Amino acid sequence: MASLSLAADWPMRFRPRSVRPYARDGLPGNEVAVLPRSSVLVLAGAARQDWMHGIDRADTAGQAATRLSATFRTLER
């Protein structure tokens, strides 16, 4: 999986898939990485299989910046 991040810097949160509970509005027990504008995040192998990732609404509340991204995935059957 590759995600191209454009327009503004944006925080992405990561947490092990084994951690429960999962909530759409937050990822408890996680790590944060700031994706700089015009960057590419590549997740493969254990990083893609064992970790969940997402953008937490609490991290971006009140931000006036616009996030623009494109994600490319290979679907496995």
N, C-alpha and C positions, 0 to 999 in steps of 0.2 A: 504494500500500500504506500502510495506517495501522496502527500498533501502540499499543494502550492499555496502559500499564504501571501496575499497582496494587501495593499491599502494601508494597514496599520499593524503595529506590534500587538500580539494577543496572547494571553496566558492559556495554556492547555494543561489540563490535569490528567494524571495517570494514576491508576491503582491496580493492584493485582486482581484478576478475575475471581480469585478464591475469597476475597473479602465480601462479606454481606453485611447489611442489606445494600442494594443498589437503588438509588432514587434518581429520577430524571433531573432534579434540580440540584444535585450535589453528588460528589464522589468522596465518601469518607475514607480516611486513612490513605491520603494520596500524596503525590509529588507534583510540583508545578514546574513547567518549562515555558519560558516566554518565546513565542515564535516571532522572530523579527520580520518586519515587512520585507517582502521579496525573498523569502526563504522557502526551502523545501524540507519537509519532514518525511523521512522514509522509515517505515516500520516493517520488519521482516523477522522470520523465525520466532524465537521465544518472545521477543518484544511485541510482536503482533498477536501471538496466540495466548500469552499469559497475562497480558495487561489490557485494561480498558482505558480509553482515552476520551476526553470530551472537554467542552468549554462550559464552565460553571457560571450560571447567571449571576451569582453573587460577586464573582470576580469582575464582571463587566458592567454592573449596575452603574448608571449615571455617566458612562463614557459616551462622548460625542463622536468618537471615531467610528469609521465604517470598516467592517471586516469583509474581505472578499477572498474566497478560497475556492480551489478546485481539487477534488480528491479523485485519485485513480486507484481502483482496486481490481484484483484478480479474484474472481469468485471460484471457490473450490466446491466440488460436489461430493 
